[in-house]
Amino acid sequence: MASLMEDLIDVLDKENSEYEILLELSNRKTPTIVAGDIKELEKITDDEQIVVGRINQQEQKRQSLMNDIANVINKDVKTLKLVNLIQMLEKRPQEQKRLATVHDELQETMKNMVNVNNHNRELIEMAKEMVEFDLNIFQAMKAAPETANYNKGAYSSGSVMGNDTTSFDAKQ
């Protein structure tokens, strides 16, 4: 059991380290989104995918260790939480403290990740709304009403407002 707990603490510590890297990448994403730098955003996203792959590996190890611990202490793995393990380690204060510390660090990192990701999501939504606004303006310019000009035969000779087919000539 002691080695399982050591392994669990080690895996949680590694997982927290990977999440901290992911948090740093998310923080780098914020000014990139504001600047609209798509190339840099793609690079950061690629780097995030690599880190997420490593996190998934650690998560699989954690789940396996939790299964093993649940079998040893004869508990259902679905109901076994880290908080329960921390409470069970009352007779091992060193392991209890280390597990509690890593648990708290991981929770803090995850809380920070949620905050940064929510902020980035809001920035992306705002950028999306600006693009939609610009598209609506361009579409409205194309769909502008015709002027009410008629020729001798009572046919409309009006032009569409805002749809000038001439282009600007910089040489003039």
N, CA and C atoms as a LAMMPS dump frame, in Angstrom:
ITEM: TIMESTEP
0
ITEM: NUMBER OF ATOMS
516
ITEM: BOX BOUNDS ff ff ff
-5.0000000000000000e+02 5.0000000000000000e+02
-5.0000000000000000e+02 5.0000000000000000e+02
-5.0000000000000000e+02 5.0000000000000000e+02
ITEM: ATOMS id mol type element x y z
1 1 1 N 0.829 -1.207 0
2 1 2 C 0 0 0
3 1 3 C 0.862 1.255 0
4 2 1 N 1.972 1.228 0.755
5 2 2 C 2.827 2.41 0.851
6 2 3 C 3.423 2.767 -0.507
7 3 1 N 3.845 1.745 -1.252
8 3 2 C 4.426 2.05 -2.567
9 3 3 C 3.355 2.557 -3.527
10 4 1 N 2.12 2.056 -3.398
11 4 2 C 1.028 2.563 -4.24
12 4 3 C 0.781 4.037 -3.961
13 5 1 N 0.824 4.409 -2.68
14 5 2 C 0.612 5.816 -2.321
15 5 3 C 1.753 6.681 -2.838
16 6 1 N 2.972 6.18 -2.73
17 6 2 C 4.122 6.929 -3.265
18 6 3 C 3.974 7.123 -4.767
19 7 1 N 3.578 6.059 -5.447
20 7 2 C 3.392 6.143 -6.896
21 7 3 C 2.269 7.129 -7.244
22 8 1 N 1.185 7.087 -6.469
23 8 2 C 0.066 8.002 -6.71
24 8 3 C 0.498 9.454 -6.517
25 9 1 N 1.226 9.718 -5.448
26 9 2 C 1.71 11.078 -5.188
27 9 3 C 2.624 11.536 -6.317
28 10 1 N 3.49 10.632 -6.783
29 10 2 C 4.414 10.954 -7.875
30 10 3 C 3.643 11.261 -9.162
31 11 1 N 2.64 10.446 -9.482
32 11 2 C 1.849 10.66 -10.702
33 11 3 C 1.08 11.974 -10.612
34 12 1 N 0.478 12.242 -9.455
35 12 2 C -0.268 13.499 -9.289
36 12 3 C 0.656 14.706 -9.405
37 13 1 N 1.857 14.583 -8.881
38 13 2 C 2.827 15.67 -8.975
39 13 3 C 3.215 15.916 -10.439
40 14 1 N 3.454 14.837 -11.18
41 14 2 C 3.795 14.972 -12.607
42 14 3 C 2.611 15.553 -13.389
43 15 1 N 1.42 15.097 -13.042
44 15 2 C 0.223 15.602 -13.717
45 15 3 C 0.058 17.1 -13.456
46 16 1 N 0.287 17.52 -12.219
47 16 2 C 0.204 18.946 -11.888
48 16 3 C 1.245 19.748 -12.671
49 17 1 N 2.451 19.202 -12.793
50 17 2 C 3.502 19.893 -13.562
51 17 3 C 3.079 20.085 -15.014
52 18 1 N 2.46 19.074 -15.589
53 18 2 C 1.994 19.177 -16.978
54 18 3 C 0.862 20.2 -17.092
55 19 1 N -0.034 20.212 -16.11
56 19 2 C -1.106 21.206 -16.131
57 19 3 C -0.549 22.623 -15.976
58 20 1 N 0.516 22.779 -15.217
59 20 2 C 1.137 24.104 -15.092
60 20 3 C 1.728 24.551 -16.423
61 21 1 N 2.302 23.611 -17.17
62 21 2 C 2.807 23.936 -18.513
63 21 3 C 1.642 24.348 -19.409
64 22 1 N 0.546 23.601 -19.319
65 22 2 C -0.645 23.92 -20.098
66 22 3 C -1.204 25.29 -19.715
67 23 1 N -1.162 25.606 -18.43
68 23 2 C -1.615 26.92 -17.957
69 23 3 C -0.749 28.03 -18.538
70 24 1 N 0.552 27.812 -18.571
71 24 2 C 1.472 28.809 -19.136
72 24 3 C 1.18 29.012 -20.626
73 25 1 N 0.903 27.925 -21.334
74 25 2 C 0.558 28.041 -22.754
75 25 3 C -0.758 28.799 -22.932
76 26 1 N -1.719 28.534 -22.062
77 26 2 C -3.005 29.247 -22.136
78 26 3 C -2.808 30.735 -21.859
79 27 1 N -1.919 31.055 -20.932
80 27 2 C -1.615 32.464 -20.656
81 27 3 C -0.945 33.123 -21.854
82 28 1 N -0.102 32.381 -22.576
83 28 2 C 0.529 32.917 -23.788
84 28 3 C -0.503 33.122 -24.887
85 29 1 N -1.573 32.359 -24.844
86 29 2 C -2.608 32.438 -25.87
87 29 3 C -3.37 33.761 -25.805
88 30 1 N -3.555 34.304 -24.603
89 30 2 C -4.373 35.502 -24.434
90 30 3 C -3.901 36.667 -25.299
91 31 1 N -2.623 37.109 -25.199
92 31 2 C -2.214 38.225 -26.063
93 31 3 C -2.21 37.853 -27.549
94 32 1 N -2.03 36.574 -27.832
95 32 2 C -2.044 36.125 -29.225
96 32 3 C -3.445 36.261 -29.815
97 33 1 N -4.453 35.935 -29.011
98 33 2 C -5.842 36.086 -29.464
99 33 3 C -6.154 37.561 -29.686
100 34 1 N -5.731 38.402 -28.747
101 34 2 C -5.985 39.845 -28.855
102 34 3 C -5.324 40.41 -30.108
103 35 1 N -4.101 39.955 -30.386
104 35 2 C -3.367 40.446 -31.55
105 35 3 C -3.889 39.845 -32.856
106 36 1 N -4.635 38.745 -32.764
107 36 2 C -5.147 38.098 -33.97
108 36 3 C -4.059 37.379 -34.745
109 37 1 N -3.016 36.932 -34.052
110 37 2 C -1.886 36.254 -34.679
111 37 3 C -2.204 34.767 -34.838
112 38 1 N -2.771 34.412 -35.981
113 38 2 C -3.236 33.054 -36.226
114 38 3 C -2.076 32.058 -36.254
115 39 1 N -0.964 32.432 -36.854
116 39 2 C 0.197 31.521 -36.933
117 39 3 C 0.688 31.151 -35.534
118 40 1 N 0.832 32.146 -34.662
119 40 2 C 1.292 31.889 -33.298
120 40 3 C 0.242 31.082 -32.523
121 41 1 N -1.021 31.36 -32.76
122 41 2 C -2.091 30.624 -32.099
123 41 3 C -2.06 29.148 -32.5
124 42 1 N -1.787 28.884 -33.771
125 42 2 C -1.659 27.495 -34.236
126 42 3 C -0.484 26.802 -33.554
127 43 1 N 0.63 27.512 -33.419
128 43 2 C 1.812 26.934 -32.779
129 43 3 C 1.522 26.607 -31.309
130 44 1 N 0.875 27.531 -30.623
131 44 2 C 0.537 27.303 -29.212
132 44 3 C -0.425 26.125 -29.083
133 45 1 N -1.381 26.042 -29.979
134 45 2 C -2.348 24.943 -29.949
135 45 3 C -1.65 23.6 -30.188
136 46 1 N -0.7 23.575 -31.112
137 46 2 C 0.072 22.354 -31.343
138 46 3 C 0.846 21.953 -30.089
139 47 1 N 1.47 22.931 -29.44
140 47 2 C 2.201 22.661 -28.198
141 47 3 C 1.257 22.144 -27.113
142 48 1 N 0.051 22.71 -27.066
143 48 2 C -0.94 22.248 -26.086
144 48 3 C -1.311 20.79 -26.324
145 49 1 N -1.438 20.403 -27.581
146 49 2 C -1.803 19.018 -27.892
147 49 3 C -0.74 18.039 -27.399
148 50 1 N 0.507 18.418 -27.492
149 50 2 C 1.6 17.566 -27
150 50 3 C 1.491 17.407 -25.486
151 51 1 N 1.251 18.512 -24.791
152 51 2 C 1.121 18.479 -23.332
153 51 3 C -0.109 17.672 -22.925
154 52 1 N -1.214 17.836 -23.635
155 52 2 C -2.433 17.082 -23.329
156 52 3 C -2.184 15.584 -23.49
157 53 1 N -1.395 15.197 -24.467
158 53 2 C -1.031 13.786 -24.632
159 53 3 C -0.29 13.25 -23.41
160 54 1 N 0.638 14.049 -22.895
161 54 2 C 1.374 13.628 -21.689
162 54 3 C 0.453 13.582 -20.473
163 55 1 N -0.482 14.542 -20.392
164 55 2 C -1.45 14.541 -19.288
165 55 3 C -2.312 13.283 -19.344
166 56 1 N -2.737 12.902 -20.538
167 56 2 C -3.551 11.692 -20.68
168 56 3 C -2.797 10.449 -20.221
169 57 1 N -1.508 10.382 -20.513
170 57 2 C -0.695 9.256 -20.044
171 57 3 C -0.652 9.214 -18.517
172 58 1 N -0.447 10.37 -17.891
173 58 2 C -0.419 10.427 -16.432
174 58 3 C -1.792 10.092 -15.847
175 59 1 N -2.828 10.53 -16.518
176 59 2 C -4.192 10.261 -16.054
177 59 3 C -4.489 8.76 -16.086
178 60 1 N -4.031 8.084 -17.127
179 60 2 C -4.213 6.631 -17.2
180 60 3 C -3.47 5.928 -16.065
181 61 1 N -2.249 6.389 -15.772
182 61 2 C -1.495 5.822 -14.651
183 61 3 C -2.222 6.069 -13.334
184 62 1 N -2.77 7.278 -13.181
185 62 2 C -3.5 7.618 -11.955
186 62 3 C -4.713 6.72 -11.777
187 63 1 N -5.456 6.525 -12.847
188 63 2 C -6.64 5.67 -12.773
189 63 3 C -6.272 4.234 -12.424
190 64 1 N -5.196 3.759 -13.009
191 64 2 C -4.726 2.407 -12.703
192 64 3 C -4.332 2.291 -11.23
193 65 1 N -3.614 3.28 -10.728
194 65 2 C -3.216 3.272 -9.316
195 65 3 C -4.432 3.349 -8.397
196 66 1 N -5.413 4.17 -8.759
197 66 2 C -6.628 4.262 -7.955
198 66 3 C -7.375 2.922 -7.94
199 67 1 N -7.386 2.219 -9.065
200 67 2 C -7.984 0.876 -9.106
201 67 3 C -7.258 -0.063 -8.161
202 68 1 N -5.916 -0.042 -8.197
203 68 2 C -5.114 -0.907 -7.333
204 68 3 C -5.344 -0.572 -5.86
205 69 1 N -5.366 0.702 -5.542
206 69 2 C -5.593 1.133 -4.151
207 69 3 C -6.987 0.715 -3.693
208 70 1 N -7.978 0.875 -4.554
209 70 2 C -9.346 0.483 -4.208
210 70 3 C -9.427 -1.019 -3.933
211 71 1 N -8.705 -1.797 -4.721
212 71 2 C -8.683 -3.246 -4.483
213 71 3 C -8.022 -3.584 -3.152
214 72 1 N -6.931 -2.915 -2.83
215 72 2 C -6.209 -3.19 -1.588
216 72 3 C -7.058 -2.843 -0.365
217 73 1 N -7.745 -1.717 -0.411
218 73 2 C -8.533 -1.292 0.766
219 73 3 C -9.993 -1.75 0.681
220 74 1 N -10.315 -2.52 -0.362
221 74 2 C -11.637 -3.095 -0.537
222 74 3 C -12.732 -2.018 -0.603
223 75 1 N -12.508 -1.029 -1.462
224 75 2 C -13.484 0.041 -1.7
225 75 3 C -13.829 0.063 -3.185
226 76 1 N -14.975 0.65 -3.492
227 76 2 C -15.386 0.819 -4.883
228 76 3 C -14.595 1.977 -5.483
229 77 1 N -13.928 1.725 -6.6
230 77 2 C -13.09 2.746 -7.231
231 77 3 C -13.916 3.945 -7.695
232 78 1 N -15.189 3.736 -8.01
233 78 2 C -16.038 4.829 -8.491
234 78 3 C -16.339 5.842 -7.393
235 79 1 N -16.343 5.387 -6.141
236 79 2 C -16.647 6.292 -5.027
237 79 3 C -15.385 6.751 -4.295
238 80 1 N -14.248 6.158 -4.615
239 80 2 C -12.997 6.508 -3.935
240 80 3 C -12.431 7.814 -4.5
241 81 1 N -12.283 8.794 -3.661
242 81 2 C -11.765 10.107 -4.054
243 81 3 C -10.466 10.363 -3.291
244 82 1 N -9.692 11.311 -3.8
245 82 2 C -8.44 11.67 -3.125
246 82 3 C -8.688 12.164 -1.705
247 83 1 N -9.774 12.871 -1.518
248 83 2 C -10.111 13.379 -0.187
249 83 3 C -10.284 12.215 0.786
250 84 1 N -10.923 11.134 0.295
251 84 2 C -11.082 9.95 1.135
252 84 3 C -9.733 9.332 1.492
253 85 1 N -8.841 9.273 0.512
254 85 2 C -7.509 8.712 0.766
255 85 3 C -6.738 9.557 1.783
256 86 1 N -6.86 10.853 1.656
257 86 2 C -6.171 11.753 2.592
258 86 3 C -6.666 11.488 4.014
259 87 1 N -7.965 11.312 4.161
260 87 2 C -8.529 11.036 5.489
261 87 3 C -8.077 9.683 6.014
262 88 1 N -7.947 8.702 5.129
263 88 2 C -7.538 7.362 5.542
264 88 3 C -6.085 7.309 6.005
265 89 1 N -5.305 8.281 5.609
266 89 2 C -3.871 8.27 5.944
267 89 3 C -3.569 8.974 7.266
268 90 1 N -4.519 9.016 8.177
269 90 2 C -4.303 9.684 9.47
270 90 3 C -3.128 9.09 10.236
271 91 1 N -2.916 7.797 10.092
272 91 2 C -1.844 7.13 10.833
273 91 3 C -0.495 7.272 10.142
274 92 1 N -0.497 7.883 8.969
275 92 2 C 0.744 8.147 8.218
276 92 3 C 0.778 9.631 7.883
277 93 1 N 1.135 10.459 8.847
278 93 2 C 1.038 11.909 8.643
279 93 3 C 1.918 12.452 7.514
280 94 1 N 3.076 11.842 7.271
281 94 2 C 3.935 12.34 6.184
282 94 3 C 3.269 12.122 4.828
283 95 1 N 2.79 10.904 4.592
284 95 2 C 2.122 10.615 3.325
285 95 3 C 0.83 11.433 3.206
286 96 1 N 0.125 11.576 4.31
287 96 2 C -1.109 12.348 4.315
288 96 3 C -0.835 13.792 3.904
289 97 1 N 0.216 14.362 4.477
290 97 2 C 0.551 15.756 4.159
291 97 3 C 0.973 15.91 2.703
292 98 1 N 1.801 14.982 2.203
293 98 2 C 2.262 15.06 0.816
294 98 3 C 1.098 14.92 -0.167
295 99 1 N 0.199 13.963 0.135
296 99 2 C -0.951 13.769 -0.736
297 99 3 C -1.88 14.985 -0.692
298 100 1 N -2.076 15.537 0.49
299 100 2 C -2.931 16.724 0.626
300 100 3 C -2.32 17.914 -0.104
301 101 1 N -1.008 18.073 -0.005
302 101 2 C -0.321 19.179 -0.671
303 101 3 C -0.459 19.067 -2.189
304 102 1 N -0.189 17.872 -2.72
305 102 2 C -0.279 17.679 -4.171
306 102 3 C -1.734 17.857 -4.623
307 103 1 N -2.673 17.395 -3.84
308 103 2 C -4.098 17.559 -4.154
309 103 3 C -4.457 19.04 -4.218
310 104 1 N -4.023 19.813 -3.225
311 104 2 C -4.326 21.25 -3.187
312 104 3 C -3.665 21.991 -4.349
313 105 1 N -2.42 21.629 -4.669
314 105 2 C -1.718 22.267 -5.789
315 105 3 C -2.439 21.984 -7.103
316 106 1 N -2.869 20.742 -7.271
317 106 2 C -3.571 20.366 -8.489
318 106 3 C -4.905 21.109 -8.601
319 107 1 N -5.608 21.233 -7.493
320 107 2 C -6.865 21.985 -7.507
321 107 3 C -6.642 23.451 -7.855
322 108 1 N -5.606 24.052 -7.297
323 108 2 C -5.303 25.459 -7.574
324 108 3 C -4.945 25.654 -9.05
325 109 1 N -4.133 24.748 -9.585
326 109 2 C -3.751 24.826 -10.994
327 109 3 C -4.982 24.697 -11.889
328 110 1 N -5.861 23.765 -11.544
329 110 2 C -7.071 23.567 -12.348
330 110 3 C -7.983 24.795 -12.267
331 111 1 N -8.088 25.399 -11.093
332 111 2 C -8.901 26.615 -10.943
333 111 3 C -8.348 27.734 -11.829
334 112 1 N -7.029 27.888 -11.831
335 112 2 C -6.401 28.905 -12.679
336 112 3 C -6.616 28.598 -14.159
337 113 1 N -6.551 27.304 -14.524
338 113 2 C -6.787 26.908 -15.917
339 113 3 C -8.202 27.301 -16.35
340 114 1 N -9.169 27.035 -15.503
341 114 2 C -10.561 27.366 -15.831
342 114 3 C -10.707 28.871 -16.04
343 115 1 N -10.096 29.669 -15.159
344 115 2 C -10.194 31.135 -15.279
345 115 3 C -9.582 31.634 -16.582
346 116 1 N -8.38 31.172 -16.897
347 116 2 C -7.704 31.622 -18.115
348 116 3 C -8.467 31.155 -19.353
349 117 1 N -8.935 29.909 -19.345
350 117 2 C -9.666 29.396 -20.507
351 117 3 C -10.996 30.127 -20.703
352 118 1 N -11.667 30.463 -19.61
353 118 2 C -12.905 31.241 -19.733
354 118 3 C -12.622 32.622 -20.318
355 119 1 N -11.541 33.249 -19.868
356 119 2 C -11.156 34.562 -20.39
357 119 3 C -10.839 34.471 -21.886
358 120 1 N -10.071 33.454 -22.269
359 120 2 C -9.729 33.276 -23.681
360 120 3 C -10.975 32.99 -24.516
361 121 1 N -11.895 32.202 -23.973
362 121 2 C -13.137 31.902 -24.684
363 121 3 C -13.933 33.183 -24.928
364 122 1 N -13.982 34.057 -23.917
365 122 2 C -14.69 35.327 -24.075
366 122 3 C -14.034 36.198 -25.144
367 123 1 N -12.701 36.218 -25.166
368 123 2 C -11.99 36.988 -26.188
369 123 3 C -12.283 36.454 -27.585
370 124 1 N -12.31 35.137 -27.709
371 124 2 C -12.596 34.53 -29.009
372 124 3 C -14.034 34.841 -29.433
373 125 1 N -14.962 34.797 -28.495
374 125 2 C -16.353 35.134 -28.805
375 125 3 C -16.468 36.582 -29.278
376 126 1 N -15.75 37.482 -28.615
377 126 2 C -15.779 38.893 -29.017
378 126 3 C -15.196 39.066 -30.412
379 127 1 N -14.093 38.362 -30.699
380 127 2 C -13.486 38.447 -32.025
381 127 3 C -14.444 37.894 -33.08
382 128 1 N -15.124 36.814 -32.742
383 128 2 C -16.108 36.224 -33.658
384 128 3 C -17.246 37.201 -33.927
385 129 1 N -17.722 37.873 -32.888
386 129 2 C -18.792 38.852 -33.063
387 129 3 C -18.343 40.006 -33.952
388 130 1 N -17.092 40.429 -33.819
389 130 2 C -16.58 41.513 -34.666
390 130 3 C -16.528 41.081 -36.128
391 131 1 N -16.106 39.855 -36.374
392 131 2 C -16.065 39.349 -37.75
393 131 3 C -17.475 39.279 -38.321
394 132 1 N -18.421 38.778 -37.525
395 132 2 C -19.812 38.718 -37.984
396 132 3 C -20.368 40.119 -38.252
397 133 1 N -20.02 41.076 -37.413
398 133 2 C -20.452 42.462 -37.603
399 133 3 C -19.916 42.999 -38.924
400 134 1 N -18.615 42.782 -39.176
401 134 2 C -18.015 43.24 -40.427
402 134 3 C -18.679 42.579 -41.633
403 135 1 N -18.95 41.284 -41.538
404 135 2 C -19.614 40.587 -42.644
405 135 3 C -21.012 41.146 -42.886
406 136 1 N -21.73 41.437 -41.82
407 136 2 C -23.069 42.013 -41.957
408 136 3 C -23.025 43.378 -42.636
409 137 1 N -22.019 44.171 -42.309
410 137 2 C -21.875 45.481 -42.962
411 137 3 C -21.618 45.305 -44.453
412 138 1 N -20.722 44.377 -44.806
413 138 2 C -20.431 44.149 -46.225
414 138 3 C -21.665 43.632 -46.951
415 139 1 N -22.411 42.743 -46.326
416 139 2 C -23.625 42.225 -46.958
417 139 3 C -24.674 43.323 -47.09
418 140 1 N -24.776 44.17 -46.103
419 140 2 C -25.742 45.268 -46.159
420 140 3 C -25.381 46.242 -47.278
421 141 1 N -24.095 46.451 -47.495
422 141 2 C -23.677 47.354 -48.571
423 141 3 C -24.09 46.795 -49.924
424 142 1 N -24.003 45.471 -50.078
425 142 2 C -24.391 44.856 -51.351
426 142 3 C -25.901 44.873 -51.537
427 143 1 N -26.635 44.85 -50.467
428 143 2 C -28.1 44.786 -50.545
429 143 3 C -28.74 46.157 -50.341
430 144 1 N -27.986 47.213 -50.531
431 144 2 C -28.517 48.566 -50.344
432 144 3 C -29.591 48.844 -51.394
433 145 1 N -30.553 49.68 -51.077
434 145 2 C -31.656 49.948 -52.008
435 145 3 C -31.195 50.757 -53.227
436 146 1 N -31.996 50.638 -54.279
437 146 2 C -31.722 51.409 -55.492
438 146 3 C -32.235 52.832 -55.312
439 147 1 N -31.608 53.743 -56.023
440 147 2 C -32.114 55.115 -56.035
441 147 3 C -33.313 55.177 -56.977
442 148 1 N -34.174 56.143 -56.795
443 148 2 C -35.407 56.245 -57.594
444 148 3 C -35.202 57.167 -58.778
445 149 1 N -34.348 56.794 -59.688
446 149 2 C -34.121 57.567 -60.909
447 149 3 C -34.763 56.826 -62.076
448 150 1 N -35.521 57.567 -62.87
449 150 2 C -36.207 56.964 -64.015
450 150 3 C -35.789 57.698 -65.283
451 151 1 N -35.787 56.985 -66.411
452 151 2 C -35.466 57.613 -67.699
453 151 3 C -36.754 57.98 -68.432
454 152 1 N -36.642 58.44 -69.698
455 152 2 C -37.801 58.893 -70.462
456 152 3 C -38.864 57.822 -70.622
457 153 1 N -38.471 56.593 -70.724
458 153 2 C -39.435 55.517 -70.944
459 153 3 C -40.051 55.018 -69.646
460 154 1 N -39.809 55.661 -68.56
461 154 2 C -40.328 55.311 -67.234
462 154 3 C -39.726 54.024 -66.707
463 155 1 N -38.541 53.721 -67.208
464 155 2 C -37.812 52.575 -66.665
465 155 3 C -36.84 53.073 -65.61
466 156 1 N -36.62 52.242 -64.624
467 156 2 C -35.699 52.622 -63.543
468 156 3 C -34.274 52.608 -64.065
469 157 1 N -33.605 53.711 -63.861
470 157 2 C -32.194 53.77 -64.235
471 157 3 C -31.353 54.038 -62.997
472 158 1 N -31.942 53.796 -61.833
473 158 2 C -31.26 54.069 -60.572
474 158 3 C -30.152 53.063 -60.307
475 159 1 N -29.205 53.512 -59.561
476 159 2 C -28.104 52.62 -59.193
477 159 3 C -28.289 52.189 -57.743
478 160 1 N -27.608 51.127 -57.389
479 160 2 C -27.675 50.623 -56.02
480 160 3 C -26.724 51.447 -55.161
481 161 1 N -27.236 51.924 -54.04
482 161 2 C -26.408 52.732 -53.147
483 161 3 C -25.369 51.847 -52.475
484 162 1 N -24.151 52.334 -52.391
485 162 2 C -23.098 51.607 -51.705
486 162 3 C -22.48 50.505 -52.527
487 163 1 N -22.95 50.315 -53.743
488 163 2 C -22.415 49.254 -54.582
489 163 3 C -21.744 49.87 -55.789
490 164 1 N -20.788 50.693 -55.547
491 164 2 C -20.071 51.385 -56.61
492 164 3 C -19.139 50.382 -57.285
493 165 1 N -19.322 50.185 -58.577
494 165 2 C -18.519 49.196 -59.288
495 165 3 C -17.167 49.75 -59.693
496 166 1 N -16.973 51.051 -59.56
497 166 2 C -15.67 51.611 -59.881
498 166 3 C -14.728 51.366 -58.724
499 167 1 N -13.481 51.234 -59.059
500 167 2 C -12.489 51.009 -58.005
501 167 3 C -11.561 52.209 -57.903
502 168 1 N -10.917 52.312 -56.797
503 168 2 C -9.991 53.41 -56.57
504 168 3 C -8.72 53.196 -57.371
505 169 1 N -8.307 54.231 -58.068
506 169 2 C -7.087 54.143 -58.853
507 169 3 C -6.039 55.022 -58.188
508 170 1 N -5.031 54.421 -57.643
509 170 2 C -3.994 55.141 -56.902
510 170 3 C -3.119 55.985 -57.833
511 171 1 N -3.119 55.706 -59.129
512 171 2 C -2.276 56.453 -60.067
513 171 3 C -2.826 57.819 -60.386
514 172 1 N -4.106 58.054 -60.158
515 172 2 C -4.702 59.336 -60.521
516 172 3 C -4.231 60.451 -59.643
